[in-house]
Amino acid sequence: MKTRRQIPSPSLVLCEQSGWLNVLFNGRADGRLNAGHAGVLLAERRGSYPPIDLRILKTNSQPGEVESGTRRKLKRLLSFQRYCHASRLLRGLMPHTPGSLHLLDDDYLGQAAHMLSKVDTWNFDIFLFDRLTNGNSLVTLMCHLFNVCGLIHHFQLDMVKLHRFLGMVQEDYHSHNPYHNAVHAADVTQAMYCYIKETKLAEQLTPLDVFLGLMAAAAHDVDHPGVNQPFLIKTRHHLATLYQNTSVLESHHWRSTVGMLRESGLLSHLPADMSQDIEQQLGSLILATDINRQNEFLITLREHLDNQDMDLQLATHRHFILQIALKCADVCNPCREWELSRQWSERVCEEFYRQGDLERKFDLEISPLCDQQTDSVPAIQIGFISYIVEPLFEEWQRFTEPSMLSQIMMGHLHKNKACWSRLRYVHTLAETKTHPHAEEPEPEGGQEEAEDIP
């Protein structure tokens, strides 16, 4: 396997010496990983994107001899280099010379820095942040959070290796996916940060917990192909065969993350057993995002809350709550303000519809929620909120007792569900006028409530 050369950055800040955590454990909800997944760690494999060969920058090839795909990757690399330059400006490490003019850069970087100062607020607009960072929202956000959380200092992380790893992660998200892309990963990471800042958690989480939570959030969907597990199974994709049709995508996200960790050498200064434990715990967190395991985690959480036996001084209980927090962050879009929530809803449905179009093209059975002709965005979102999001966040609100943030999220959730109900009513009413014999629908929540919805 070819390895990437590290991108030098002359103004990187050196970390100070600090101690290490002395407690690590392997875990999923029951504190263990499935035996079928453990062997995956033995195989170092990146995602579907091959490593960039930086030697091409020094070749004498004519422009026409470079494949378009390679040019795109070089463009991504140069964009990452621009990020490194921008990050130094953000930290004030490169003073401007009197004759230099960086009016546009300064304006954008200033706005991005201002947004980062409010990264723990729930109305954080990740779409705007991604534009301000020139498409580097995930790398920029993670570097900032690792810094403010003291993780760089605590774990003695090499900044060159950290930038290299995060660049790999961001690059291996597919930008052509409407939903499962690096912006979604950044959004989930920002939500995860808000959750670990909750009073009930912040007082108990160790630096290792925070490290794992943010890393898992950033990489939880890396190299997502834009189609779901049933599609991979029915098309006999090699990933479905490799993971025996169980948590196929989540296992791949984890495996790709481990490969990038090892390739970047981010944890190479740690003892082998410690880095392996971190890899396994990352796997436990990422595998928890499998929607097919929703009831498993929800039932366990309810039992803990009903029995009032959640003890966050126990590493296993903290890890379980991190799994729940990541699950919440992964599906928190309906809990955002309407304008942000609506954008995410339209994006995920567009990704569903693309899969449905692909299935129709190849005469495959169209998967549920993927038929644009019958599955409307409002109907999909109402079902998603009712059966997935509401039950999960009701228990999260119980866990937080409830916090101000959880009350804000539930308020947005109920309002957004009402908005989608109104839109479904309008959509169905229009169809009724087109087909006069159809029964006229009633909006959920009553006509009076529906009239108040924008």
C-alpha positions in Angstrom: 0.0 0.0 0.0 1.3 3.4 -0.9 1.5 5.9 1.9 0.9 9.6 1.6 3.7 12.0 2.4 3.0 14.3 5.3 2.0 17.9 4.3 4.5 20.2 6.0 3.3 23.2 8.0 6.1 25.3 9.3 4.0 27.2 11.8 2.4 24.2 13.6 2.2 24.5 17.3 4.1 21.9 19.3 2.2 20.1 22.1 3.3 20.2 25.7 4.0 17.1 27.6 1.2 15.6 29.6 0.1 12.3 31.2 -2.0 9.5 29.8 -5.2 8.0 30.8 -4.8 4.6 32.5 -8.3 3.2 31.9 -9.4 1.7 28.6 -12.0 -1.0 27.9 -13.6 -2.7 24.9 -17.3 -2.3 24.5 -20.6 -2.0 22.8 -23.9 -1.9 24.7 -22.8 -4.9 26.7 -19.1 -3.8 26.9 -18.0 -6.2 24.1 -17.6 -6.2 20.3 -19.1 -8.9 18.2 -16.5 -11.6 17.5 -17.3 -11.4 13.8 -16.1 -7.8 13.7 -13.0 -8.2 15.8 -11.1 -9.8 13.0 -11.6 -6.9 10.7 -8.9 -5.0 12.6 -6.3 -7.4 11.2 -6.9 -6.0 7.7 -5.7 -2.5 7.0 -7.8 -1.1 4.2 -8.7 2.4 3.2 -12.0 3.4 1.6 -12.9 3.2 -2.0 -10.7 6.2 -2.8 -7.0 5.2 -3.4 -4.3 7.3 -1.7 -3.1 10.3 -3.6 0.4 9.8 -5.0 2.1 13.2 -4.4 4.9 12.3 -6.8 2.7 13.3 -9.7 3.3 16.9 -8.7 6.9 16.4 -9.8 6.4 14.5 -13.0 7.0 15.9 -16.5 3.6 14.7 -17.8 1.8 16.8 -20.3 -1.7 18.1 -19.1 -3.5 15.6 -21.4 -1.7 12.7 -19.9 -3.2 13.2 -16.4 -6.5 11.4 -15.9 -9.4 13.6 -14.9 -9.9 11.6 -11.7 -6.3 12.3 -10.7 -6.8 16.0 -11.4 -9.8 16.1 -9.1 -7.8 14.4 -6.4 -5.0 16.9 -6.9 -7.5 19.7 -6.6 -8.7 18.2 -3.4 -5.2 18.0 -2.1 -4.5 21.7 -3.0 -7.7 22.6 -1.3 -6.5 20.9 1.8 -3.2 22.8 1.5 -5.2 26.0 1.3 -6.9 24.9 4.5 -3.6 24.5 6.3 -2.7 28.0 5.2 -6.1 29.3 6.3 -5.9 27.6 9.7 -2.6 29.4 10.4 -4.3 32.7 9.7 -7.2 31.7 12.0 -4.7 31.1 14.8 -2.9 34.4 14.0 0.4 32.7 13.3 1.0 34.4 10.0 1.0 38.2 10.3 0.1 40.1 7.1 2.8 42.1 5.4 2.0 45.8 4.8 1.7 45.3 1.1 -0.5 42.2 1.2 -4.3 42.3 0.6 -6.4 39.4 1.8 -9.7 41.2 2.1 -11.9 38.3 0.9 -9.9 35.7 2.9 -10.0 37.8 6.0 -13.7 38.4 5.7 -14.5 34.7 5.3 -12.0 33.6 8.0 -13.3 36.2 10.4 -16.8 34.9 10.0 -15.7 31.3 10.3 -13.8 32.1 13.5 -16.8 33.9 14.9 -19.0 30.9 14.2 -16.5 28.6 15.9 -16.8 30.8 19.0 -20.4 29.7 19.2 -19.9 26.1 18.2 -21.7 24.8 21.3 -25.0 26.5 20.3 -27.8 24.5 18.8 -28.5 26.9 16.0 -25.1 26.4 14.4 -25.5 26.6 10.6 -23.2 23.9 9.3 -24.0 24.8 5.6 -22.8 28.4 6.1 -19.7 27.2 8.0 -18.9 24.8 5.1 -19.0 27.7 2.6 -16.9 29.9 4.8 -14.2 27.2 5.1 -14.1 26.5 1.4 -15.6 23.0 1.9 -13.3 22.1 4.8 -15.9 22.2 7.5 -15.1 18.8 9.0 -11.3 19.3 9.2 -11.7 22.9 10.5 -14.3 21.9 13.1 -12.4 18.9 14.4 -9.1 20.8 14.7 -11.0 23.5 16.7 -12.8 21.0 19.0 -9.6 19.0 19.6 -7.9 22.2 20.6 -10.7 23.6 22.9 -11.2 20.2 24.5 -7.5 19.9 25.3 -7.1 16.6 23.4 -4.1 17.6 21.4 -2.2 18.4 24.7 -3.6 15.5 26.6 -2.8 12.8 24.1 0.4 14.4 22.8 -1.0 14.4 19.2 1.3 15.3 16.4 -0.4 18.2 14.5 0.9 17.1 11.1 -0.5 13.6 11.6 -3.7 15.0 12.9 -4.2 17.2 9.9 -3.3 14.3 7.7 -5.8 11.9 9.3 -8.6 14.4 9.2 -7.8 15.3 5.6 -8.1 11.6 4.7 -11.4 11.3 6.5 -12.9 14.4 4.8 -11.6 13.2 1.4 -13.1 9.8 1.8 -16.7 11.2 2.2 -18.4 11.3 -1.2 -19.2 14.9 -2.1 -21.7 13.8 -4.7 -23.9 12.2 -2.1 -26.7 14.7 -1.3 -26.8 13.6 2.4 -24.1 11.2 3.4 -21.1 13.5 2.8 -18.5 15.4 4.9 -21.0 18.2 5.7 -23.3 15.6 7.4 -20.3 14.3 9.3 -19.4 17.8 10.5 -23.1 18.4 11.5 -23.1 15.2 13.5 -19.8 16.1 15.1 -21.1 19.6 16.1 -24.2 18.0 17.6 -22.0 15.4 19.5 -20.0 18.3 21.0 -23.2 19.9 22.2 -24.3 16.6 23.8 -21.0 16.0 25.6 -21.2 19.5 26.9 -24.4 18.7 28.7 -24.0 19.2 32.4 -24.8 15.6 33.3 -22.2 14.3 30.9 -19.5 17.0 31.0 -18.8 16.4 34.7 -18.2 12.7 34.2 -16.6 12.2 30.8 -12.8 11.6 30.7 -10.6 13.0 27.9 -10.6 9.6 26.3 -14.4 9.6 26.2 -14.4 13.0 24.5 -11.8 11.9 22.1 -13.7 8.7 21.2 -17.0 10.6 20.9 -15.7 13.3 18.5 -13.7 10.8 16.4 -16.6 8.4 16.0 -18.9 11.3 15.0 -16.5 12.6 12.4 -15.9 9.2 10.8 -19.2 7.4 11.4 -20.3 7.5 7.7 -16.9 7.7 6.0 -16.9 6.3 2.4 -20.7 5.9 2.4 -21.7 4.8 -1.1 -25.0 6.7 -1.1 -27.1 3.5 -1.0 -28.4 1.5 1.9 -27.6 -2.0 3.2 -30.6 -3.8 1.5 -29.3 -2.4 -1.8 -25.8 -3.8 -1.2 -27.3 -7.2 -0.1 -29.6 -7.6 -3.1 -26.9 -6.6 -5.6 -24.5 -9.0 -3.9 -21.9 -6.2 -3.2 -18.6 -7.5 -1.9 -19.1 -5.5 1.3 -22.3 -7.4 2.0 -20.5 -10.7 1.5 -17.5 -9.5 3.6 -19.7 -8.6 6.6 -22.3 -11.4 6.2 -25.2 -9.0 5.6 -24.9 -7.6 9.1 -24.2 -3.9 9.8 -22.5 -3.8 6.4 -22.1 -0.1 6.0 -21.2 0.6 9.7 -18.6 -2.1 9.6 -17.1 -0.6 6.5 -17.1 2.9 8.0 -15.2 1.5 11.0 -12.8 -0.5 9.0 -12.0 2.5 6.8 -11.4 4.6 9.9 -9.0 2.1 11.4 -7.1 2.0 8.1 -6.8 5.7 8.0 -5.7 5.9 11.7 -2.9 3.4 10.9 -1.9 5.0 7.6 -1.7 8.5 9.2 0.2 7.2 12.2 -1.9 9.4 14.5 -1.8 6.9 17.3 1.6 5.4 16.5 3.2 6.9 19.6 0.8 5.1 21.9 1.4 1.5 23.2 0.1 -1.1 20.8 -2.5 -2.3 23.3 -3.8 1.2 23.9 -4.2 2.0 20.2 -6.0 -1.3 19.6 -8.4 -0.6 22.5 -9.1 2.8 21.0 -9.8 1.2 17.6 -12.2 -1.3 19.1 -14.1 1.3 21.1 -14.4 3.4 17.9 -15.9 0.4 16.3 -18.4 -0.1 19.1 -19.5 3.5 18.8 -19.8 3.5 15.0 -21.6 0.1 14.9 -24.2 1.6 17.3 -25.4 3.9 14.5 -26.9 0.9 12.7 -30.6 1.8 12.5 -31.5 -1.9 12.7 -30.2 -1.9 16.3 -32.4 1.0 17.3 -34.7 -1.1 19.6 -31.7 -2.8 21.2 -30.3 0.4 22.5 -33.6 2.1 23.2 -34.8 -0.8 25.4 -31.5 -0.8 27.3 -31.7 2.9 27.9 -35.3 2.8 29.1 -34.3 0.0 31.5 -31.5 2.1 33.0 -33.7 5.1 33.3 -36.6 3.2 34.8 -34.4 1.5 37.3 -32.4 4.6 38.0 -29.2 2.6 37.9 -27.2 4.6 35.4 -23.7 5.2 37.0 -21.5 7.4 34.8 -18.6 6.7 37.1 -18.5 3.3 35.4 -16.6 3.2 32.1 -19.1 0.8 30.6 -22.0 3.1 31.4 -20.2 6.1 30.0 -19.5 4.3 26.8 -23.1 3.2 26.5 -24.2 6.9 26.9 -21.7 7.9 24.2 -23.3 5.3 21.9 -26.8 6.8 22.7 -25.4 10.4 22.2 -23.9 9.4 18.8 -27.2 7.8 17.7 -29.0 11.0 18.7 -26.4 13.2 16.9 -26.8 11.0 13.8 -30.6 11.5 13.5 -30.9 15.0 15.1 -31.8 16.8 11.9 -35.6 17.0 12.8 -34.5 18.6 16.1 -32.8 21.5 14.3 -34.5 24.8 13.4 -36.9 24.4 10.5 -34.8 25.9 7.8 -31.8 23.7 8.6 -34.0 20.6 9.3 -35.8 21.1 6.0 -32.6 21.2 4.0 -31.4 18.0 5.6 -34.8 16.3 5.0 -34.7 17.2 1.3 -31.1 16.0 1.0 -31.7 12.6 2.5 -34.9 12.1 0.4 -33.0 13.0 -2.7 -30.4 10.3 -1.9 -33.3 7.8 -1.4 -34.8 8.8 -4.7 -31.5 8.4 -6.5 -31.3 4.8 -5.2 -34.9 4.2 -6.3 -34.1 5.5 -9.8 -31.1 3.2 -9.9 -33.2 0.2 -8.8 -35.8 1.0 -11.4 -33.1 1.3 -14.1 -31.8 -2.2 -13.4 -35.3 -3.8 -12.8 -34.7 -4.3 -9.1 -37.5 -4.0 -6.5 -37.6 -0.4 -5.4 -36.7 -0.1 -1.7 -39.1 1.4 0.8 -39.0 5.2 0.9 -37.0 5.3 -2.4 -39.9 5.7 -4.9 -40.2 9.4 -5.8 -43.6 8.7 -7.4 -45.2 7.4 -4.2 -43.0 8.4 -1.3 -43.3 12.2 -0.6 -40.7 14.1 1.5 -43.4 15.1 4.1 -44.6 11.5 4.4 -41.1 10.1 4.8 -40.2 12.7 7.4 -43.3 12.2 9.5 -42.7 8.4 9.6 -39.0 9.0 10.5 -39.9 11.4 13.3 -42.7 9.2 14.7 -40.9 5.9 14.7 -37.2 6.7 15.1 -36.5 10.3 16.3 -39.3 10.9 18.9 -38.8 7.7 20.9 -35.1 8.2 21.0 -35.1 11.9 22.0 -37.9 11.4 24.6 -35.6 9.0 26.4 -32.6 11.4 25.9 -34.7 14.1 27.5 -35.4 11.9 30.4 -31.7 11.2 30.8 -30.8 14.9 30.8 -33.5 15.5 33.5 -34.3 17.5 31.2 -31.7 20.0 30.1 -32.4 23.3 28.4 -30.9 21.9 25.2 -33.2 18.8 25.2 -36.2 21.1 25.7 -35.1 23.2 22.8 -34.7 20.1 20.6 -38.0 18.7 21.5 -39.7 22.0 20.8 -38.1 22.1 17.3 -39.0 18.4 16.8 -42.7 18.9 17.5 -42.9 22.1 15.4 -41.1 20.5 12.5 -43.4 17.4 12.6 -46.4 19.8 12.5 -44.9 21.6 9.5 -44.4 18.3 7.6 -48.0 17.3 8.5 -49.2 20.6 7.0 -47.2 20.1 3.9 -48.4 16.5 3.5 -52.0 17.8 3.9 -51.5 20.4 1.2 -49.8 17.8 -1.1 -52.6 15.3 -0.6 -55.3 17.9 -1.0 -53.7 18.8 -4.4 -53.8 15.2 -5.4 -57.5 14.9 -4.3 -58.4 17.8 -6.6 -56.6 16.0 -9.4 -58.5 12.8 -8.6 -62.0 13.9 -7.4 -63.1 10.5 -6.2 -60.3 10.4 -3.5 -61.3 11.1 0.1 -60.3 14.6 1.2 -57.6 14.3 4.0 -57.6 15.9 7.4 -54.4 17.5 8.7 -52.7 15.9 11.7 -53.3 18.0 14.8 -56.5 19.5 13.5 -57.2 22.3 11.0 -56.6 25.1 13.6 -53.1 23.8 14.3 -52.4 23.4 10.6 -53.3 27.0 9.8 -50.7 28.3 12.2 -47.9 26.3 10.5 -45.7 28.3 8.0 
